[in-house]
Amino acid sequence: MPVNTQVINQRQLSWLVGSLLIGGGLLSIQHDLVRISHMDIWFVYLLPTVYILFISYVFAQLSMRLPGKHLFEINFILFGRWFGMLANMILLIHLWFILLRDLRMFGKFIGTLLLPNTPEEMLVLLLVVMLMFYGRTSAEVISRVNDLFFPVFFALTLMLPFLLSNEMSFHLLQPVLTTSPKQLGYAGLLSVGWYGDIIVAGAFLHMIWNSSQIHSALRHGSLMATALLSLFLLMEVSVLGPNIPGNLIYPSYSLVQHIQITDFLDRMDLLILSIWFPIIVGKMIFIYLAFLIGITSLIRQRDYTLINSPVSLFLLLTTILAFKSTPEVFSFGNYSSPVLVLSYQPVLLAAMLLLMRRFPKRSPERHAEGSSGKSQGHDRDGMSKGGNRHPGKQLGSRLDAISGRTWLRAGNVLLALGFVFVGAGLIFSRNYAVIGKLAGFGYALVLALLLFVTHMEMRKAKDLAARSSPHSAQTS
């Protein structure tokens, strides 16, 4: 594949990353997080978000120095034949475990709530057949399917406070930030295990040629996931209380069951499940495609259609034989995932940062960014080049005049400010309850601003890509 070939654009990648991270957080780990952090559960995703941003930085640097290569090929280049194969085998084992976990968990979810009389083996078989079907395609197909459902899911999640306004009680959230920092840290480490699935995105680095687009897409997608999952946890505590969600297997589903719009729309959970299903399945397909790409990289190929059928049958057999009971599935997914992620990913990423310095930066982005000021159509006063003022567009022109690097720094400052709010709340809220409330409000405001800032960062990355290679950068 040529370097400047872009199979998916940055918006599609960011939405895929959002589905990848949200898909696991909806079904499995939330009840364990509530047991640990209680009413402060909606702060736990701050720590894994930092880990995601570190991975996005590493991927952007790798793409800048080794364009047109995905993570498995980069391992061979950086570590050599044998050590590169060892690194790829570790990644493939991790992806295999992720697929086992997700297939079995989603099969149990369907069998428990929707099809209780259907054997679980048949449900897993249907999921594997679907993986086999999409294994004959590329990431472009699943990204287009995700384009249809992720905006609906995003809008529906933002509407939850309005749909559940008659069930909410903010007194259940108080006192804010009185959980011990140790418990909040433990919950954050558990979340890192699920956020570590972001390593899957490395298998698709070759599908976007511009490193700034990869960086901004991963940042925006991860922060969208953090904001939506935090909103889900906030709603669970404000509707169900700080104790009941910890005793439920699927607290998110129990939450949407409380939606009642008049007397004839009291089963909104079925409509919402129809939106959740493609999001979660899309996540599994995305991981499965990365798994196929990793296997074919061992033989230095990119065409994975020939191994699609045997790999899917292998997944079916191992998924059915891997677990004996439901507690085993949840224990493996919630408590083994952090061990798997932290046992190799930090070391692997640090080694990549050191070894990739041997390769020069090949991206034309710096030249394009340096000349970006000369190609602006509007000045700081909202005037066009011809001198005519555009009413109502002054704010937009001023935002467009801000560079992508400035938006990046603003996002980092906001993230640091989120840590300041949480830290101040943990220190002072036990004695001054109003500080905890202000810290919670500030944290929510930081998440909202981060969504806007990373979106603007994506826009600037898109403009930068269009200037550096206008014929190959696709619109998003």
Wavefront OBJ file of the C-alpha trace (Angstrom):
o trace
v 0.000 0.000 0.000
v 1.483 3.394 -0.912
v 2.351 5.768 1.888
v -0.177 8.399 0.884
v -3.094 5.976 0.566
v -5.745 6.753 3.165
v -8.279 3.984 3.590
v -10.067 5.526 6.596
v -10.048 9.165 7.604
v -9.338 10.621 11.008
v -12.989 11.047 11.965
v -13.671 7.401 11.253
v -10.628 6.392 13.291
v -11.689 8.545 16.229
v -15.201 7.081 16.210
v -13.775 3.550 15.962
v -11.578 4.268 18.971
v -14.623 5.569 20.810
v -16.546 2.372 20.040
v -13.513 0.281 20.985
v -13.259 1.802 24.464
v -16.968 2.217 25.155
v -17.908 -1.291 24.032
v -16.158 -2.936 26.962
v -17.093 -0.376 29.578
v -20.816 -0.768 28.982
v -21.201 -4.430 29.884
v -18.610 -5.715 32.288
v -16.486 -3.665 34.618
v -18.874 -1.024 35.924
v -20.265 -3.035 38.842
v -16.718 -3.725 40.109
v -15.805 -0.057 39.831
v -18.887 0.947 41.833
v -17.962 -1.491 44.596
v -14.556 0.178 44.903
v -15.300 3.890 44.427
v -19.007 4.127 45.343
v -20.443 7.596 44.620
v -17.117 8.901 43.205
v -17.109 6.296 40.460
v -17.386 8.869 37.668
v -13.837 10.148 38.336
v -12.046 6.830 37.732
v -11.469 7.220 33.977
v -9.105 10.171 34.405
v -6.061 7.962 35.056
v -6.531 5.585 32.071
v -7.127 8.607 29.820
v -3.568 9.756 30.518
v -2.327 6.310 29.557
v -4.279 6.505 26.292
v -2.795 9.909 25.464
v 0.690 8.483 26.007
v -0.047 5.651 23.565
v -1.443 8.117 21.019
v 1.802 10.116 21.236
v 3.886 6.978 20.646
v 1.753 5.946 17.672
v 2.020 9.422 16.150
v 5.805 9.382 16.485
v 6.003 5.926 14.937
v 3.818 7.008 12.037
v 5.940 10.118 11.505
v 9.198 8.168 11.361
v 7.906 5.007 9.666
v 4.974 6.087 7.472
v 2.908 3.470 5.700
v 3.705 0.764 8.279
v 1.434 -0.744 10.901
v 2.479 -1.725 14.420
v 3.405 -5.325 13.617
v 5.654 -4.274 10.727
v 7.197 -1.552 12.873
v 8.135 -4.149 15.499
v 10.131 -6.080 12.906
v 11.872 -2.883 11.783
v 12.737 -1.670 15.291
v 13.549 -4.939 17.058
v 14.789 -7.113 14.213
v 13.501 -10.455 13.025
v 13.496 -12.548 16.201
v 12.783 -9.942 18.867
v 10.224 -8.370 16.558
v 8.501 -11.714 16.174
v 8.524 -12.119 19.957
v 6.919 -8.683 20.407
v 4.284 -9.507 17.793
v 3.516 -12.860 19.407
v 2.912 -11.103 22.741
v 0.580 -8.647 21.024
v -1.268 -11.468 19.279
v -1.737 -13.361 22.547
v -3.190 -10.217 24.094
v -5.564 -9.702 21.158
v -6.582 -13.350 21.381
v -7.420 -12.955 25.078
v -9.417 -9.798 24.304
v -11.475 -11.649 21.689
v -12.094 -14.562 24.065
v -13.227 -12.157 26.755
v -15.499 -10.068 24.555
v -17.092 -12.960 22.667
v -17.960 -14.821 25.846
v -19.131 -11.729 27.733
v -21.352 -10.542 24.921
v -22.723 -14.047 24.446
v -23.660 -14.146 28.130
v -25.202 -10.681 27.882
v -27.447 -11.758 25.005
v -28.255 -15.079 26.662
v -29.146 -13.459 29.983
v -31.313 -10.579 28.791
v -32.586 -11.344 25.292
v -32.398 -15.059 24.470
v -32.335 -17.001 27.757
v -33.502 -20.265 26.123
v -30.831 -20.260 23.412
v -27.662 -22.270 24.164
v -24.699 -20.008 24.740
v -22.616 -22.000 22.252
v -25.047 -21.065 19.482
v -24.829 -17.388 20.383
v -21.033 -17.509 20.268
v -21.227 -19.368 16.949
v -23.384 -16.621 15.431
v -20.955 -13.963 16.635
v -18.008 -15.857 15.161
v -19.839 -16.266 11.841
v -20.310 -12.502 11.782
v -16.588 -12.028 12.460
v -15.853 -14.429 9.615
v -18.049 -12.397 7.272
v -16.357 -9.088 8.099
v -12.959 -10.792 8.030
v -13.303 -10.885 4.240
v -13.499 -7.085 4.156
v -11.294 -4.272 5.455
v -11.472 -1.711 8.222
v -13.102 0.660 5.749
v -16.308 -1.396 5.789
v -16.682 -1.540 9.576
v -15.753 2.146 9.834
v -18.660 3.028 7.521
v -21.016 0.870 9.550
v -19.756 2.589 12.680
v -20.400 5.954 11.025
v -24.106 5.112 10.981
v -24.524 4.090 14.610
v -21.907 5.912 16.674
v -23.450 9.412 16.218
v -26.831 8.003 17.276
v -25.224 6.357 20.298
v -23.417 9.588 21.177
v -26.592 11.677 20.950
v -28.625 9.094 22.867
v -26.079 9.022 25.687
v -26.104 12.810 25.948
v -29.902 12.656 26.216
v -29.815 10.316 29.222
v -29.959 13.151 31.799
v -33.146 14.430 30.134
v -34.700 10.985 29.689
v -33.998 10.103 33.334
v -34.620 13.525 34.853
v -37.625 12.227 36.796
v -35.521 9.403 38.313
v -32.381 11.345 39.239
v -31.409 12.461 42.713
v -28.189 14.447 43.060
v -28.210 13.792 46.787
v -27.027 10.256 45.962
v -23.790 11.743 44.558
v -22.918 13.491 47.805
v -20.525 13.848 49.491
v -18.358 14.329 46.416
v -14.737 13.092 46.358
v -14.700 11.628 49.857
v -13.471 8.214 48.671
v -9.880 7.493 49.651
v -7.288 8.178 46.936
v -6.116 4.571 47.201
v -9.550 3.211 46.257
v -9.883 5.693 43.414
v -6.444 4.646 42.197
v -7.353 0.950 42.330
v -10.459 1.624 40.260
v -8.362 3.582 37.768
v -5.933 0.675 37.422
v -8.813 -1.689 36.694
v -9.976 0.711 33.982
v -6.486 0.769 32.472
v -6.971 -2.916 31.671
v -9.913 -2.079 29.397
v -8.389 1.104 28.010
v -5.332 -0.953 27.063
v -7.407 -2.268 24.160
v -6.298 0.898 22.346
v -3.188 -1.029 21.268
v -5.494 -2.484 18.592
v -5.385 0.854 16.754
v -1.706 0.270 16.031
v -2.645 -2.360 13.462
v -4.253 0.372 11.338
v -1.538 3.033 11.376
v -0.817 2.375 7.703
v -4.356 3.347 6.731
v -3.861 7.032 7.608
v -0.738 8.596 6.190
v -0.563 11.775 8.297
v 0.784 11.387 11.836
v -0.967 14.497 13.182
v -4.291 13.032 12.058
v -3.531 9.786 13.900
v -2.569 11.698 17.038
v -5.639 13.934 17.059
v -8.016 11.079 16.160
v -6.789 8.869 19.003
v -6.977 11.750 21.478
v -10.467 12.789 20.450
v -11.800 9.221 20.361
v -10.409 8.361 23.780
v -11.764 11.552 25.348
v -15.177 10.924 23.805
v -15.138 7.489 25.411
v -14.053 8.941 28.769
v -16.789 11.570 28.691
v -19.560 9.133 27.718
v -18.510 6.422 30.175
v -18.205 9.001 32.958
v -21.699 10.215 32.131
v -23.005 6.641 32.292
v -21.431 6.130 35.719
v -22.728 9.479 36.966
v -26.254 8.563 35.875
v -26.037 5.111 37.466
v -25.165 6.560 40.856
v -27.687 9.409 40.634
v -30.509 7.026 39.639
v -29.659 3.698 41.313
v -27.558 4.948 44.214
v -23.951 4.181 45.200
v -24.582 0.604 46.356
v -27.173 -1.039 44.082
v -25.095 -0.873 40.835
v -22.346 -2.843 42.555
v -24.769 -5.736 43.074
v -26.060 -5.778 39.493
v -24.455 -7.733 36.664
v -25.335 -5.128 34.021
v -25.959 -1.791 35.758
v -26.000 0.110 32.442
v -28.916 -1.967 31.196
v -30.707 -1.556 34.525
v -30.212 2.180 34.147
v -31.892 2.430 30.745
v -34.746 0.242 31.985
v -35.725 3.161 34.227
v -36.471 5.346 31.194
v -40.214 5.896 31.003
v -41.604 8.418 28.543
v -45.340 8.524 29.260
v -47.269 5.278 29.679
v -46.787 3.906 26.181
v -42.972 4.333 25.909
v -41.837 2.378 28.937
v -39.647 -0.127 27.045
v -37.024 2.242 25.700
v -34.353 -0.289 26.706
v -35.116 -2.375 23.608
v -34.570 0.624 21.347
v -31.325 1.490 23.124
v -30.105 -2.104 22.891
v -30.557 -1.916 19.125
v -28.010 0.928 19.163
v -25.655 -0.729 21.642
v -25.470 -3.956 19.653
v -23.641 -2.592 16.554
v -21.306 -0.562 18.780
v -20.189 -3.615 20.750
v -20.063 -5.896 17.716
v -18.136 -3.254 15.788
v -15.557 -3.251 18.553
v -15.092 -7.030 18.252
v -14.799 -6.826 14.456
v -12.195 -4.073 14.773
v -10.141 -6.240 17.143
v -10.587 -9.298 14.937
v -9.265 -7.452 11.884
v -6.229 -6.352 13.919
v -5.735 -9.980 14.965
v -5.752 -11.102 11.322
v -3.344 -8.332 10.315
v -0.974 -9.395 13.100
v -1.003 -13.056 12.069
v -0.300 -12.280 8.404
v 2.548 -9.956 9.420
v 4.443 -12.997 10.702
v 4.750 -14.174 7.084
v 5.329 -10.622 5.788
v 1.943 -10.391 4.051
v -1.041 -8.044 4.278
v -3.743 -10.140 2.623
v -5.503 -11.863 5.530
v -8.535 -13.247 3.703
v -6.941 -16.691 3.249
v -6.560 -17.244 7.003
v -9.936 -15.757 7.923
v -11.875 -19.039 8.120
v -9.354 -21.128 10.114
v -8.704 -18.275 12.555
v -12.416 -17.765 13.196
v -12.906 -21.505 13.798
v -9.972 -21.450 16.208
v -11.631 -18.559 18.038
v -14.921 -20.449 18.231
v -13.296 -23.533 19.733
v -11.151 -21.684 22.275
v -13.955 -19.327 23.315
v -16.296 -22.194 24.137
v -13.621 -24.170 26.021
v -11.980 -21.245 27.832
v -14.509 -20.616 30.624
v -16.755 -22.847 32.673
v -18.970 -20.291 34.406
v -20.055 -16.670 34.368
v -17.877 -15.617 37.370
v -14.819 -16.932 35.543
v -15.585 -14.737 32.533
v -16.028 -11.569 34.585
v -13.024 -12.282 36.786
v -10.832 -12.836 33.750
v -12.094 -9.725 31.970
v -12.029 -7.334 34.908
v -8.992 -8.472 36.885
v -6.711 -10.159 34.341
v -6.882 -7.377 31.763
v -4.909 -4.835 33.865
v -2.230 -7.464 34.545
v -1.927 -8.280 30.841
v -1.763 -4.633 29.797
v 0.689 -3.412 32.431
v 2.933 -6.461 32.126
v 4.187 -5.626 28.639
v 2.712 -2.461 27.096
v 4.698 0.169 29.068
v 7.967 -1.690 28.424
v 7.180 -2.200 24.737
v 6.175 1.427 24.199
v 9.246 2.738 26.045
v 11.513 0.526 23.927
v 9.829 1.843 20.787
v 10.401 5.432 21.864
v 14.108 4.727 22.310
v 14.705 2.680 19.158
v 12.703 4.816 16.756
v 15.149 7.721 17.230
v 17.395 6.005 14.693
v 14.897 6.914 11.975
v 14.456 10.528 10.842
v 11.100 12.213 10.715
v 9.720 11.894 7.207
v 6.441 13.731 7.615
v 5.934 16.962 5.626
v 3.738 18.354 8.391
v 6.277 20.799 9.804
v 6.641 22.581 6.461
v 2.894 22.745 6.023
v 2.396 24.045 9.544
v 5.066 26.674 9.088
v 3.395 28.013 5.990
v -0.116 27.746 7.347
v -0.251 31.360 8.383
v 0.291 32.509 4.808
v -2.669 30.548 3.513
v -5.241 31.829 5.971
v -8.314 33.236 4.279
v -9.196 35.492 7.249
v -7.150 37.641 9.562
v -7.575 38.056 13.290
v -10.230 40.712 12.928
v -12.508 38.447 10.932
v -11.653 40.161 7.625
v -11.250 38.270 4.368
v -8.317 38.853 2.044
v -10.426 41.233 0.045
v -11.135 43.351 3.117
v -14.836 42.522 3.449
v -16.070 41.726 6.928
v -18.149 38.574 7.336
v -20.839 39.167 9.949
v -21.217 36.310 12.401
v -17.959 34.646 11.342
v -15.441 36.560 13.414
v -15.376 33.958 16.171
v -14.980 31.128 13.688
v -12.133 32.888 11.901
v -10.350 33.526 15.184
v -10.676 29.878 16.161
v -9.350 28.831 12.758
v -6.363 31.117 13.238
v -5.251 29.107 16.287
v -2.643 26.512 15.375
v -2.986 22.797 15.996
v -0.062 22.857 18.399
v -1.880 25.461 20.506
v -5.000 23.300 20.654
v -2.811 20.351 21.672
v -1.266 22.309 24.507
v -4.684 23.579 25.580
v -5.917 19.993 25.805
v -2.936 18.990 27.937
v -3.495 21.967 30.234
v -7.165 21.065 30.618
v -6.256 17.469 31.462
v -3.814 18.704 34.101
v -6.551 20.989 35.412
v -8.803 17.941 35.766
v -6.180 16.335 38.012
v -6.013 19.560 40.022
v -9.774 19.539 40.571
v -9.823 15.881 41.605
v -6.775 16.284 43.834
v -8.187 19.373 45.547
v -11.479 17.596 46.120
v -9.790 14.536 47.630
v -7.744 16.718 49.989
v -10.324 19.245 51.184
v -13.800 17.795 50.608
v -13.847 15.779 53.831
v -13.770 19.017 55.802
v -15.400 21.363 53.293
v -18.192 19.724 51.288
v -18.595 22.751 49.015
v -15.043 22.235 47.684
v -15.969 18.698 46.636
v -19.027 20.000 44.773
v -16.996 22.684 43.028
v -14.317 20.136 42.122
v -16.939 17.813 40.631
v -18.455 20.643 38.612
v -14.999 21.715 37.443
v -14.144 18.159 36.394
v -17.349 17.891 34.347
v -16.579 21.244 32.713
v -13.041 20.081 31.895
v -14.389 16.973 30.133
v -16.770 19.093 28.056
v -14.002 21.519 27.094
v -11.673 18.643 26.227
v -14.210 17.348 23.719
v -14.304 20.754 22.036
v -10.536 21.289 22.121
v -9.694 17.861 20.703
v -12.341 18.352 18.012
v -10.641 21.592 16.975
v -7.323 19.757 17.070
v -8.758 17.250 14.593
v -9.915 20.071 12.322
v -6.470 21.636 12.295
v -4.869 18.252 11.607
v -7.216 17.803 8.653
v -6.289 21.236 7.253
v -2.612 20.496 7.796
v -2.923 17.209 5.907
v -4.742 18.947 3.046
v -1.926 21.501 2.708
v 0.888 18.971 2.919
v -0.713 16.584 0.402
v -3.908 18.029 -1.019
v -4.443 15.227 -3.515
v -4.363 12.340 -1.010
v -6.021 13.672 2.130
v -9.663 12.773 2.169
v -12.300 14.948 3.691
v -13.840 13.945 6.977
l 1 2 3 4 5 6 7 8 9 10 11 12 13 14 15 16 17 18 19 20 21 22 23 24 25 26 27 28 29 30 31 32 33 34 35 36 37 38 39 40 41 42 43 44 45 46 47 48 49 50 51 52 53 54 55 56 57 58 59 60 61 62 63 64 65 66 67 68 69 70 71 72 73 74 75 76 77 78 79 80 81 82 83 84 85 86 87 88 89 90 91 92 93 94 95 96 97 98 99 100 101 102 103 104 105 106 107 108 109 110 111 112 113 114 115 116 117 118 119 120 121 122 123 124 125 126 127 128 129 130 131 132 133 134 135 136 137 138 139 140 141 142 143 144 145 146 147 148 149 150 151 152 153 154 155 156 157 158 159 160 161 162 163 164 165 166 167 168 169 170 171 172 173 174 175 176 177 178 179 180 181 182 183 184 185 186 187 188 189 190 191 192 193 194 195 196 197 198 199 200 201 202 203 204 205 206 207 208 209 210 211 212 213 214 215 216 217 218 219 220 221 222 223 224 225 226 227 228 229 230 231 232 233 234 235 236 237 238 239 240 241 242 243 244 245 246 247 248 249 250 251 252 253 254 255 256 257 258 259 260 261 262 263 264 265 266 267 268 269 270 271 272 273 274 275 276 277 278 279 280 281 282 283 284 285 286 287 288 289 290 291 292 293 294 295 296 297 298 299 300 301 302 303 304 305 306 307 308 309 310 311 312 313 314 315 316 317 318 319 320 321 322 323 324 325 326 327 328 329 330 331 332 333 334 335 336 337 338 339 340 341 342 343 344 345 346 347 348 349 350 351 352 353 354 355 356 357 358 359 360 361 362 363 364 365 366 367 368 369 370 371 372 373 374 375 376 377 378 379 380 381 382 383 384 385 386 387 388 389 390 391 392 393 394 395 396 397 398 399 400 401 402 403 404 405 406 407 408 409 410 411 412 413 414 415 416 417 418 419 420 421 422 423 424 425 426 427 428 429 430 431 432 433 434 435 436 437 438 439 440 441 442 443 444 445 446 447 448 449 450 451 452 453 454 455 456 457 458 459 460 461 462 463 464 465 466 467 468 469 470 471 472 473 474 475 476
